[in-house]
Amino acid sequence: MKVEVAVHGRFHAFALAKGLYGEGFLGTLHTTYPSFAVRRITGTGLTLNCAPHLEVIRRLAQRSTGHDVTDFILPRFGRFVAQNLGQSGADLLVGWSSATVEAIPVAREKGMAIIVDRGASHILHQNNILAAAYQQLDLKFPGISQRLIERETTEYLAADKIMVPSKVAEKSFIHQGIPSGKLAVVPLGVDVDRFQPVDRSSRFRKPRILFVGSIGIQKGLPRLLQAFSQLRREAELHLVGPVESEFSSALRGLPTDGVTFHGPIAKEKVSDFYKNADIFCLPSIHEGFGMVVLEAMASGLPVVVSDQVGAADVIHNGESGYVFPVASEEVLTEIFAELIFNSKLRKIIGQAARQVAESRENTWEGYIDRVVPVLSRVSQC
């Protein structure tokens, strides 16, 4: 088996490519990242096909205008992959959802099987969930781009297999009429050497609750802010990530006393925030997996996630973390209170979380153990 991986950006594709290379299965990694950045993350040796000009355009547009140029980038990257596909003699293409449409017919011509990797729920399910959440807050929902929806649904139909990271994501596809046999659930992993626990016993300050991700409706920020407001005098809430433009107006009407906004940070610095935190929360209304959950667990933090977060699959509720009903602000507040007022419990849950994270099945090595048999079966179809 020889596999080519195509991704617009990074996501977990670099971990996939690195693992496949180590097993002798990688043909080429196609990405918008420049080669020096890829090699800094994956090491040397991988055969790369890079389109850094597209990454430059995306980042410049985001920084200068705040506009999302995804609709511009995706077809160009798809054509870039199509033009360079199959030079390694690969028999399988693993392409990231929304970035693979143009490469699919070329892959077919070359006799390659096709897996679409979708790190989230079915795009129509995602759109419906967000529309309902915006309506509940009396906000105008911009909607997911129709072009993006058409790209994704085309890929779903054309793929031999759709790879998703959780049961939550799998259920959304089945609900949208995709046969279960076309789906493969492959949970993601974490680098337990990069994310390490620290001694938190000597801290003489208010406990810190940490959130990492885009600050907006999808990540459940309204519910997080409301739940925390009941305990704002007893703890701190630290939010790491960019505020979504359409959420800015709603944010002004939400309680933010005791909340610190750190803005977006480099991936290399996120481990410092885990070390300085005491509790981690990801209350998303829709989350295909949530790698930050495993990162926090590896860092020895008790984690609190909604039941719509894919990574809830790895949590033993009440033992290595907490899973709360996504619509229940009351339950979230109760869990926060239990952890805020009990440092011993935080330590016990945090230690259990670390043990779960460092078990092989939840590392990137375990991810490769799971994904290789899936890829092998599809390549032989």
C-alpha positions in Angstrom: 0.0 0.0 0.0 1.2 3.5 -0.9 -0.8 6.6 0.3 -0.9 10.2 -0.8 -2.3 12.7 1.7 -3.8 16.0 0.6 -4.6 18.8 3.2 -5.3 22.5 2.9 -3.3 23.5 6.0 -2.3 21.1 8.7 -5.1 19.7 10.9 -4.1 16.1 11.9 -2.9 15.3 8.4 0.8 15.9 9.4 0.4 13.3 12.2 -1.1 10.9 9.7 1.6 11.5 7.1 4.4 11.2 9.7 3.0 7.9 11.0 2.5 6.5 7.5 6.0 7.5 6.6 7.3 5.6 9.6 5.4 2.5 8.5 6.7 2.8 4.9 3.3 3.6 3.5 3.5 7.3 2.6 3.8 8.4 -1.0 3.5 12.2 -1.0 2.0 14.8 1.4 0.3 17.6 -0.5 -0.2 20.7 1.6 -0.4 24.5 1.5 2.2 24.7 4.2 5.8 25.6 3.1 8.2 22.6 3.2 10.4 24.1 6.0 7.3 24.4 8.3 6.2 20.8 7.5 9.7 19.4 8.2 9.9 21.3 11.5 6.7 19.4 12.5 7.2 16.0 10.9 10.9 15.7 10.6 12.9 15.1 7.3 12.4 12.4 4.8 8.8 12.9 3.7 8.1 13.5 0.0 6.3 16.9 -0.1 4.3 18.8 -2.7 3.7 22.2 -1.2 1.6 25.2 -2.3 2.8 27.9 0.2 1.5 30.8 -1.9 -2.0 29.7 -1.0 -1.2 29.7 2.7 0.3 33.1 2.3 -2.9 34.4 0.6 -5.1 32.9 3.3 -3.1 34.3 6.2 -2.6 37.8 4.7 -6.3 38.1 3.9 -7.2 37.0 7.5 -4.8 39.5 9.1 -5.5 42.5 6.8 -9.2 42.2 6.2 -10.5 39.5 8.6 -12.1 37.9 5.6 -12.3 34.1 5.1 -11.0 33.3 1.6 -11.6 29.6 1.9 -13.8 29.6 -1.2 -10.9 31.1 -3.2 -8.3 28.7 -1.8 -10.0 25.3 -1.9 -10.5 24.9 -5.7 -7.0 26.1 -6.4 -5.5 23.7 -3.9 -7.7 20.9 -5.4 -6.3 21.6 -8.9 -2.8 21.8 -7.5 -3.1 18.3 -6.0 -4.8 17.0 -9.2 -1.8 18.2 -11.3 0.7 16.5 -9.1 -1.2 13.4 -8.1 0.1 9.8 -8.4 3.7 10.5 -9.1 4.6 8.3 -6.1 2.7 5.4 -7.6 0.3 5.5 -4.8 -2.9 3.4 -4.8 -4.8 5.4 -2.3 -5.6 9.1 -1.8 -6.6 10.4 1.6 -7.9 13.9 1.0 -9.3 16.5 3.4 -12.9 17.3 3.0 -13.7 20.4 0.9 -10.2 20.3 -0.6 -10.4 17.1 -2.7 -13.1 17.6 -5.4 -10.7 18.4 -8.3 -8.4 15.6 -7.4 -11.0 12.8 -7.3 -11.5 12.3 -11.1 -7.7 12.3 -11.6 -7.3 9.8 -8.8 -9.9 7.5 -10.4 -8.1 7.7 -13.8 -4.9 6.6 -12.0 -6.7 3.7 -10.4 -6.5 5.1 -6.9 -9.0 4.4 -4.1 -10.3 7.5 -2.3 -10.8 8.3 1.4 -12.3 11.7 2.4 -11.2 12.7 5.9 -13.8 14.8 7.6 -12.8 16.0 11.1 -16.3 17.3 11.9 -19.9 16.3 11.6 -21.7 16.1 8.2 -21.6 19.6 6.8 -25.4 19.8 6.5 -25.8 18.8 10.1 -23.3 21.4 11.1 -25.1 24.1 9.2 -28.5 23.1 10.8 -27.1 23.0 14.3 -25.5 26.5 13.9 -28.6 28.0 12.3 -30.7 26.9 15.3 -28.2 28.2 17.8 -28.0 31.6 16.1 -31.8 31.8 16.0 -32.0 31.1 19.7 -29.8 34.1 20.3 -31.7 36.2 17.9 -28.6 36.6 15.7 -28.4 36.6 11.9 -26.8 33.4 10.7 -24.5 33.9 7.8 -24.7 30.2 6.9 -22.0 27.9 5.7 -21.0 28.8 2.1 -23.2 27.0 -0.4 -20.1 26.4 -2.5 -18.5 24.7 0.5 -21.5 22.6 1.1 -21.6 21.5 -2.5 -17.9 20.6 -2.5 -18.3 18.5 0.7 -21.4 16.7 -0.4 -19.9 15.9 -3.8 -16.8 14.4 -2.0 -19.0 12.3 0.4 -20.7 10.7 -2.6 -17.6 10.1 -4.6 -15.4 8.7 -1.8 -14.9 5.0 -1.2 -14.8 5.7 2.5 -15.4 8.7 4.7 -13.1 8.8 7.8 -14.5 10.6 10.9 -13.0 11.0 14.4 -15.9 10.2 16.7 -19.3 8.6 17.2 -20.9 12.0 17.3 -19.6 12.7 13.8 -20.6 9.2 12.6 -24.2 9.6 13.8 -24.5 12.9 11.9 -23.6 11.2 8.6 -26.0 8.4 9.2 -28.7 10.9 10.0 -28.0 12.5 6.6 -28.4 9.2 4.8 -24.8 8.1 4.4 -24.6 4.3 4.9 -22.7 3.2 8.0 -20.6 0.9 5.9 -19.2 3.9 4.1 -17.9 5.4 7.4 -14.9 4.6 9.4 -14.5 6.0 12.9 -10.9 6.7 13.7 -10.4 8.7 17.0 -7.4 11.1 17.0 -4.4 11.2 19.3 -2.1 13.4 21.3 1.6 14.0 21.8 2.2 13.1 25.4 5.8 14.2 25.3 4.8 17.7 24.2 1.9 18.1 26.7 3.1 17.3 30.3 1.4 17.6 33.7 2.8 20.0 36.3 2.5 20.3 40.1 -0.5 22.5 40.8 -0.6 22.0 44.5 1.2 25.1 45.6 -0.9 27.7 43.8 -2.3 30.4 46.1 -4.8 32.0 43.7 -8.2 31.5 42.3 -8.6 28.4 40.2 -8.3 29.1 36.4 -10.7 27.6 33.9 -9.2 27.5 30.4 -10.9 27.4 27.0 -8.9 27.0 23.8 -10.5 27.5 20.3 -12.5 30.0 18.2 -14.6 32.2 20.4 -18.1 31.9 19.0 -21.4 30.1 18.8 -20.2 26.7 17.6 -17.8 26.3 20.5 -20.6 27.0 23.0 -19.2 30.3 24.4 -22.6 31.8 25.4 -23.3 28.9 27.7 -19.7 28.9 29.1 -19.9 32.6 29.9 -23.3 32.3 31.5 -22.3 29.2 33.6 -19.1 30.9 34.7 -20.8 34.1 35.7 -22.4 32.3 38.6 -18.9 31.6 40.0 -16.9 34.6 38.8 -15.9 35.6 42.3 -14.5 32.2 43.0 -12.5 31.5 39.9 -11.0 33.0 36.7 -11.9 32.1 33.1 -9.2 32.4 30.4 -10.2 32.3 26.7 -7.5 31.5 24.2 -8.4 32.0 20.5 -9.8 34.5 18.1 -13.2 36.1 18.5 -15.4 35.2 15.5 -16.5 38.4 13.8 -20.2 37.5 13.8 -20.0 36.8 17.5 -18.7 40.2 18.5 -22.1 41.9 18.9 -23.5 39.0 20.9 -20.4 39.0 23.2 -21.2 42.6 24.3 -24.4 41.3 25.8 -22.9 38.4 27.7 -21.3 38.5 31.2 -17.5 38.8 31.0 -16.5 39.8 34.6 -13.6 37.7 35.6 -12.9 36.7 32.0 -9.5 37.2 30.3 -9.3 37.2 26.5 -5.9 36.2 25.3 -6.6 36.3 21.6 -5.1 33.9 19.1 -1.7 32.4 20.0 0.9 30.2 18.2 0.3 26.4 18.6 3.8 26.2 20.1 2.7 28.3 23.1 -0.6 26.6 24.0 1.1 24.1 26.3 2.0 27.1 28.6 -1.7 27.9 29.0 -2.5 24.3 29.9 0.3 24.4 32.6 -1.1 27.6 34.1 -4.7 26.3 34.2 -6.5 24.2 36.8 -9.6 23.2 34.8 -10.3 22.9 31.1 -13.6 23.3 29.3 -14.9 22.7 25.8 -18.7 23.2 25.7 -19.2 23.0 21.9 -22.6 22.6 20.4 -20.9 20.8 17.5 -17.3 19.3 17.7 -16.1 16.4 15.5 -13.4 15.6 18.0 -11.6 18.4 19.8 -7.9 17.6 20.0 -7.5 20.3 22.7 -9.4 18.0 25.0 -6.7 15.3 24.8 -4.0 17.9 25.0 -5.5 19.2 28.3 -5.9 15.7 29.6 -2.2 14.9 28.8 -1.4 18.1 30.7 -3.0 16.7 33.8 -6.1 18.9 33.7 -9.7 17.8 34.7 -11.7 18.4 31.5 -15.3 19.4 31.2 -16.9 18.9 27.8 -20.4 18.8 26.3 -21.9 15.5 25.0 -21.6 17.0 21.5 -17.8 17.0 21.6 -16.4 13.9 19.9 -13.5 13.6 22.4 -16.1 12.8 25.0 -15.7 9.2 23.8 -12.4 8.9 25.6 -13.6 10.4 28.9 -14.8 8.2 31.8 -17.4 10.6 33.2 -16.7 11.5 36.8 -13.4 9.7 36.7 -11.1 11.3 34.1 -13.3 14.2 33.3 -16.9 15.3 33.0 -19.4 15.2 30.2 -22.5 17.4 30.5 -25.7 17.7 28.4 -25.0 20.4 25.8 -28.2 22.3 26.6 -27.7 22.3 30.4 -26.0 25.4 31.7 -27.1 24.4 35.2 -25.2 21.1 35.1 -22.1 22.9 33.7 -22.2 25.3 36.6 -22.5 22.5 39.1 -19.5 20.7 37.7 -17.5 23.9 37.8 -18.5 24.5 41.5 -17.5 21.0 42.4 -14.0 21.4 40.9 -13.4 25.0 41.9 -14.0 24.3 45.6 -12.2 21.0 45.8 -8.5 21.1 44.8 -8.0 17.5 45.9 -10.7 16.4 43.4 -9.0 18.4 40.7 -5.8 16.6 41.3 -7.4 13.1 41.3 -9.4 13.8 38.1 -6.3 15.4 36.5 -4.1 12.4 37.3 -6.7 10.0 35.9 -7.0 12.2 32.7 -3.2 12.0 32.2 -3.3 8.2 32.5 -6.1 8.0 29.9 -4.2 10.3 27.5 -0.9 8.5 27.8 -2.4 5.0 27.1 -1.2 4.0 23.7 -4.7 4.0 22.2 -4.9 7.8 22.7 -1.5 8.7 21.4 -0.6 9.4 17.8 1.0 6.0 17.7 -2.3 4.5 18.6 -4.0 6.6 16.0 -1.7 5.1 13.3 -2.4 1.6 14.7 -6.1 2.3 14.0 -5.9 4.1 10.7 -3.5 1.7 8.8 -5.9 -1.2 8.7 -8.7 1.1 7.5 -6.5 2.5 4.7 -5.3 -1.0 3.8 -8.8 -2.4 3.4 -9.9 0.5 1.2 -6.8 0.4 -1.0 -7.5 -3.3 -1.8 -11.1 -2.6 -2.8 
